[in-house]
Protein backbone atom coordinates (compact mmCIF):
# COMPACT_ATOMS: atom_id res chain seq x y z
CA UNK A 1 0.00 0.00 0.00
CA UNK A 2 1.28 3.45 -0.82
CA UNK A 3 2.24 5.82 1.95
CA UNK A 4 2.02 9.59 2.04
CA UNK A 5 5.59 9.89 0.85
CA UNK A 6 4.83 8.17 -2.46
CA UNK A 7 1.73 10.07 -3.43
CA UNK A 8 3.55 12.77 -5.38
CA UNK A 9 4.79 10.15 -7.89
CA UNK A 10 1.27 9.44 -9.17
CA UNK A 11 0.66 11.19 -12.48
CA UNK A 12 -2.77 11.55 -14.03
CA UNK A 13 -1.19 12.70 -17.26
CA UNK A 14 0.21 9.21 -17.85
CA UNK A 15 -3.35 7.91 -18.06
CA UNK A 16 -4.11 10.17 -21.01
CA UNK A 17 -0.75 10.06 -22.78
CA UNK A 18 -0.64 9.27 -26.46
CA UNK A 19 0.80 5.80 -25.84
CA UNK A 20 -1.79 4.69 -23.31
CA UNK A 21 -5.03 6.45 -24.24
CA UNK A 22 -7.59 3.82 -25.23
CA UNK A 23 -9.06 5.31 -28.40
CA UNK A 24 -11.26 7.76 -26.56
CA UNK A 25 -12.90 9.00 -29.74
CA UNK A 26 -14.10 5.47 -30.47
CA UNK A 27 -16.16 5.40 -27.27
CA UNK A 28 -18.02 8.69 -27.59
CA UNK A 29 -21.45 7.25 -26.79
CA UNK A 30 -20.19 5.47 -23.69
CA UNK A 31 -18.38 8.55 -22.40
CA UNK A 32 -21.51 10.62 -23.02
CA UNK A 33 -23.47 8.09 -20.98
CA UNK A 34 -21.07 8.40 -18.05
CA UNK A 35 -21.27 12.19 -18.24
CA UNK A 36 -25.01 12.06 -17.64
CA UNK A 37 -25.84 13.04 -14.08
CA UNK A 38 -27.73 10.44 -12.03
CA UNK A 39 -28.34 11.50 -8.45
CA UNK A 40 -31.12 9.09 -7.62
CA UNK A 41 -30.86 7.41 -4.22
CA UNK A 42 -33.19 4.58 -5.19
CA UNK A 43 -31.14 3.85 -8.32
CA UNK A 44 -27.96 3.76 -6.24
CA UNK A 45 -29.53 1.41 -3.70
CA UNK A 46 -30.48 -0.98 -6.51
CA UNK A 47 -26.89 -0.98 -7.79
CA UNK A 48 -25.51 -1.57 -4.30
CA UNK A 49 -27.87 -4.49 -3.75
CA UNK A 50 -26.79 -6.05 -7.04
CA UNK A 51 -23.03 -5.68 -6.64
CA UNK A 52 -22.69 -8.30 -3.91
CA UNK A 53 -21.26 -10.96 -6.24
CA UNK A 54 -17.84 -9.36 -5.90
CA UNK A 55 -17.77 -9.82 -2.12
CA UNK A 56 -17.46 -13.59 -2.56
CA UNK A 57 -14.55 -13.56 -5.02
CA UNK A 58 -11.29 -15.00 -3.70
CA UNK A 59 -7.97 -13.93 -5.15
CA UNK A 60 -6.01 -16.70 -6.91
CA UNK A 61 -3.18 -18.07 -4.79
CA UNK A 62 -1.15 -19.92 -7.45
CA UNK A 63 1.47 -17.77 -9.15
CA UNK A 64 0.82 -19.31 -12.55
CA UNK A 65 -2.87 -18.35 -12.37
CA UNK A 66 -1.94 -14.79 -11.42
CA UNK A 67 0.36 -14.54 -14.44
CA UNK A 68 -2.17 -16.19 -16.75
CA UNK A 69 -4.92 -13.90 -15.42
CA UNK A 70 -2.81 -10.82 -16.16
CA UNK A 71 -2.13 -12.04 -19.70
CA UNK A 72 -5.81 -12.84 -20.21
CA UNK A 73 -6.84 -9.36 -19.10
CA UNK A 74 -4.28 -7.78 -21.43
CA UNK A 75 -5.85 -9.81 -24.23
CA UNK A 76 -9.28 -8.49 -23.19
CA UNK A 77 -7.98 -4.90 -23.20
CA UNK A 78 -6.50 -5.38 -26.67
CA UNK A 79 -9.61 -7.08 -27.99
CA UNK A 80 -11.87 -4.41 -26.53
CA UNK A 81 -9.94 -1.83 -28.54
CA UNK A 82 -9.91 -4.07 -31.62
CA UNK A 83 -13.70 -4.49 -31.67
CA UNK A 84 -14.36 -1.04 -30.16
CA UNK A 85 -16.33 -2.55 -27.32
CA UNK A 86 -17.48 -0.62 -24.27
CA UNK A 87 -15.12 -0.27 -21.32
CA UNK A 88 -17.95 -1.63 -19.20
CA UNK A 89 -17.96 -4.77 -21.36
CA UNK A 90 -14.25 -5.38 -20.76
CA UNK A 91 -14.62 -4.88 -17.02
CA UNK A 92 -17.65 -7.17 -16.86
CA UNK A 93 -15.68 -9.94 -18.57
CA UNK A 94 -12.94 -9.62 -15.94
CA UNK A 95 -15.52 -9.99 -13.18
CA UNK A 96 -16.74 -13.18 -14.88
CA UNK A 97 -13.15 -14.47 -14.99
CA UNK A 98 -12.53 -13.74 -11.31
CA UNK A 99 -15.85 -15.25 -10.24
CA UNK A 100 -15.08 -18.39 -12.24
CA UNK A 101 -11.50 -18.70 -10.98
CA UNK A 102 -12.68 -18.31 -7.38
CA UNK A 103 -14.59 -21.58 -7.81
CA UNK A 104 -11.26 -23.42 -8.08
CA UNK A 105 -12.14 -25.35 -11.24
CA UNK A 106 -8.80 -24.66 -12.92
CA UNK A 107 -6.19 -26.04 -10.56
CA UNK A 108 -3.22 -26.98 -12.72
CA UNK A 109 -0.87 -25.11 -15.02
CA UNK A 110 -2.99 -24.87 -18.18
CA UNK A 111 -2.59 -21.49 -19.83
CA UNK A 112 -4.83 -22.53 -22.71
CA UNK A 113 -7.71 -22.93 -20.24
CA UNK A 114 -7.28 -19.37 -18.95
CA UNK A 115 -7.12 -18.03 -22.49
CA UNK A 116 -10.23 -19.96 -23.48
CA UNK A 117 -11.90 -18.63 -20.34
CA UNK A 118 -11.04 -15.04 -21.29
CA UNK A 119 -12.48 -15.47 -24.79
CA UNK A 120 -15.68 -17.00 -23.43
CA UNK A 121 -16.07 -14.34 -20.75
CA UNK A 122 -15.56 -11.44 -23.15
CA UNK A 123 -18.03 -13.01 -25.57
CA UNK A 124 -20.60 -13.42 -22.79
CA UNK A 125 -20.05 -9.85 -21.58
CA UNK A 126 -20.46 -8.52 -25.12
CA UNK A 127 -23.74 -10.40 -25.47
CA UNK A 128 -24.93 -8.81 -22.25
CA UNK A 129 -23.96 -5.21 -23.02
CA UNK A 130 -23.31 -4.58 -26.72
CA UNK A 131 -25.88 -3.88 -29.41
CA UNK A 132 -24.04 -6.37 -31.63
CA UNK A 133 -21.59 -8.85 -30.14
CA UNK A 134 -18.68 -10.14 -32.26
CA UNK A 135 -19.12 -13.58 -33.78
CA UNK A 136 -17.33 -16.34 -31.91
CA UNK A 137 -15.26 -17.12 -34.98
CA UNK A 138 -13.95 -13.54 -35.08
CA UNK A 139 -12.22 -13.41 -31.71
CA UNK A 140 -8.43 -13.17 -32.07
CA UNK A 141 -6.68 -15.43 -29.59
CA UNK A 142 -2.99 -15.06 -30.42
CA UNK A 143 -1.40 -18.53 -30.51
CA UNK A 144 -4.77 -20.18 -30.00
CA UNK A 145 -7.65 -19.87 -32.44
CA UNK A 146 -10.42 -21.71 -30.67
CA UNK A 147 -13.23 -23.14 -32.73
CA UNK A 148 -16.66 -21.59 -32.26
CA UNK A 149 -18.12 -24.70 -30.64
CA UNK A 150 -15.17 -24.74 -28.22
CA UNK A 151 -15.90 -21.19 -27.11
CA UNK A 152 -19.62 -21.90 -26.95
CA UNK A 153 -19.11 -24.88 -24.66
CA UNK A 154 -16.88 -22.78 -22.42
CA UNK A 155 -19.57 -20.08 -22.36
CA UNK A 156 -22.03 -22.68 -21.10
CA UNK A 157 -19.58 -23.88 -18.46
CA UNK A 158 -19.00 -20.31 -17.26
CA UNK A 159 -22.72 -19.50 -17.23
CA UNK A 160 -23.66 -22.61 -15.26
CA UNK A 161 -20.73 -22.19 -12.85
CA UNK A 162 -21.91 -18.63 -12.17
CA UNK A 163 -25.48 -19.90 -11.71
CA UNK A 164 -26.55 -17.83 -14.73
CA UNK A 165 -26.10 -14.65 -12.71
CA UNK A 166 -24.56 -12.59 -15.48
CA UNK A 167 -25.78 -9.10 -14.58
CA UNK A 168 -22.77 -8.28 -12.42
CA UNK A 169 -22.31 -4.63 -11.50
CA UNK A 170 -19.06 -2.93 -12.53
CA UNK A 171 -17.55 0.36 -11.34
CA UNK A 172 -18.73 1.92 -14.59
CA UNK A 173 -22.32 1.58 -13.40
CA UNK A 174 -21.58 4.09 -10.64
CA UNK A 175 -19.82 6.80 -12.62
CA UNK A 176 -22.95 8.79 -13.45
CA UNK A 177 -23.80 8.86 -9.73
CA UNK A 178 -20.36 9.71 -8.38
CA UNK A 179 -18.70 12.13 -10.80
CA UNK A 180 -21.41 14.86 -10.71
CA UNK A 181 -20.92 15.15 -6.95
CA UNK A 182 -17.36 16.39 -7.44
CA UNK A 183 -17.11 17.78 -10.96
CA UNK A 184 -18.67 20.76 -12.69
CA UNK A 185 -20.13 20.33 -16.15
CA UNK A 186 -17.38 22.21 -17.99
CA UNK A 187 -14.68 19.73 -16.94
CA UNK A 188 -16.84 16.62 -17.10
CA UNK A 189 -15.36 15.02 -20.24
CA UNK A 190 -11.76 14.99 -19.07
CA UNK A 191 -12.88 13.83 -15.62
CA UNK A 192 -14.79 10.92 -17.16
CA UNK A 193 -11.86 10.01 -19.42
CA UNK A 194 -9.38 9.93 -16.56
CA UNK A 195 -11.71 7.94 -14.32
CA UNK A 196 -12.31 5.46 -17.13
CA UNK A 197 -8.58 4.96 -17.68
CA UNK A 198 -7.99 4.35 -13.97
CA UNK A 199 -10.88 1.90 -13.67
CA UNK A 200 -9.61 -0.16 -16.59
CA UNK A 201 -6.12 -0.21 -15.06
CA UNK A 202 -7.49 -1.70 -11.84
CA UNK A 203 -8.52 -4.86 -13.69
CA UNK A 204 -4.91 -6.03 -14.03
CA UNK A 205 -4.07 -5.63 -10.35
CA UNK A 206 -5.04 -8.71 -8.35
CA UNK A 207 -5.26 -6.61 -5.18
CA UNK A 208 -8.57 -5.11 -6.30
CA UNK A 209 -10.28 -8.49 -6.46
CA UNK A 210 -12.90 -8.71 -3.74
CA UNK A 211 -13.53 -4.99 -3.38
CA UNK A 212 -17.02 -3.75 -4.18
CA UNK A 213 -17.43 -2.08 -7.54
CA UNK A 214 -18.83 1.01 -5.81
CA UNK A 215 -15.71 1.22 -3.65
CA UNK A 216 -13.39 1.01 -6.65
CA UNK A 217 -15.45 3.56 -8.56
CA UNK A 218 -15.39 6.06 -5.70
CA UNK A 219 -11.65 5.59 -5.12
CA UNK A 220 -10.96 6.23 -8.82
CA UNK A 221 -13.22 9.29 -8.79
CA UNK A 222 -11.46 10.75 -5.76
CA UNK A 223 -8.06 10.04 -7.32
CA UNK A 224 -8.93 12.24 -10.28
CA UNK A 225 -9.94 15.02 -7.89
CA UNK A 226 -6.88 14.89 -5.65
CA UNK A 227 -3.83 12.63 -5.67
CA UNK A 228 -2.73 13.63 -2.15
CA UNK A 229 -5.69 12.76 0.04
CA UNK A 230 -5.10 11.51 3.56
CA UNK A 231 -7.61 9.21 5.19
CA UNK A 232 -9.05 12.19 7.06
CA UNK A 233 -9.34 14.45 4.00
CA UNK A 234 -10.85 11.62 1.97
CA UNK A 235 -13.50 11.13 4.64
CA UNK A 236 -14.24 14.86 4.53
CA UNK A 237 -14.75 14.65 0.77
CA UNK A 238 -17.20 11.79 1.19
CA UNK A 239 -19.07 13.48 4.03
CA UNK A 240 -19.65 16.52 1.81
CA UNK A 241 -21.88 14.46 -0.51
CA UNK A 242 -25.17 12.57 -0.28
CA UNK A 243 -23.21 9.39 -1.11
CA UNK A 244 -21.44 9.30 2.25
CA UNK A 245 -23.69 6.85 4.10
CA UNK A 246 -23.52 4.26 1.32
CA UNK A 247 -19.75 3.73 1.34
CA UNK A 248 -17.21 2.21 3.71
CA UNK A 249 -14.61 4.95 4.21
CA UNK A 250 -11.84 2.52 5.13
CA UNK A 251 -12.33 0.39 2.02
CA UNK A 252 -12.45 3.46 -0.22
CA UNK A 253 -9.20 4.73 1.28
CA UNK A 254 -7.50 1.33 0.87
CA UNK A 255 -8.52 1.27 -2.80
CA UNK A 256 -7.36 4.86 -3.20
CA UNK A 257 -3.91 3.87 -1.89
CA UNK A 258 -3.78 0.91 -4.29
CA UNK A 259 -4.60 3.20 -7.21
CA UNK A 260 -1.62 5.38 -6.28
CA UNK A 261 0.59 2.46 -7.33
CA UNK A 262 -1.18 1.71 -10.63
CA UNK A 263 0.41 1.92 -14.05
CA UNK A 264 -1.75 2.80 -17.07
CA UNK A 265 -2.79 -0.11 -19.24
CA UNK A 266 -1.40 -0.25 -22.74
CA UNK A 267 -3.16 -1.42 -25.87
CA UNK A 268 -0.74 -3.70 -27.71
CA UNK A 269 -2.72 -3.85 -30.93
CA UNK A 270 -1.22 -2.21 -33.98
CA UNK A 271 -2.72 1.06 -35.16
CA UNK A 272 -3.32 -0.54 -38.54
CA UNK A 273 -5.43 -3.28 -37.00
CA UNK A 274 -7.35 -0.79 -34.89
CA UNK A 275 -8.03 1.39 -37.92
CA UNK A 276 -9.02 -1.22 -40.43
CA UNK A 277 -10.84 -3.71 -38.24
CA UNK A 278 -10.90 -7.46 -38.19
CA UNK A 279 -11.62 -7.96 -41.88
CA UNK A 280 -8.21 -6.57 -42.82
CA UNK A 281 -6.03 -8.51 -40.42
CA UNK A 282 -2.72 -9.54 -42.02
CA UNK A 283 -3.20 -12.60 -44.20
CA UNK A 284 -1.40 -15.80 -43.46
CA UNK A 285 -1.51 -15.49 -39.70
CA UNK A 286 -1.23 -19.03 -38.47
CA UNK A 287 -2.70 -20.03 -35.15
CA UNK A 288 -3.11 -23.38 -33.52
CA UNK A 289 -6.76 -24.43 -33.73
CA UNK A 290 -8.03 -26.22 -30.65
CA UNK A 291 -11.29 -28.07 -30.29
CA UNK A 292 -12.60 -28.34 -26.75
CA UNK A 293 -11.87 -32.05 -26.59
CA UNK A 294 -8.36 -31.62 -28.01
CA UNK A 295 -7.00 -29.34 -25.30
CA UNK A 296 -4.42 -30.98 -23.07
CA UNK A 297 -6.18 -33.99 -21.53
CA UNK A 298 -9.35 -33.22 -23.53
CA UNK A 299 -11.07 -31.84 -20.42
CA UNK A 300 -10.95 -28.96 -18.00
CA UNK A 301 -9.72 -30.08 -14.58
Helices and strands as residue ranges (DSSP letters): G 4-9, G 12-16, G 24-27, H 28-35, H 41-50, G 51-56, H 63-83, H 87-101, H 111-129, G 136-138, H 148-161, G 171-174, H 175-178, G 179-181, G 185-187, H 188-202, G 206-208, H 213-225, H 231-239, G 244-246, H 249-259, H 271-276, G 278-280, G 292-294
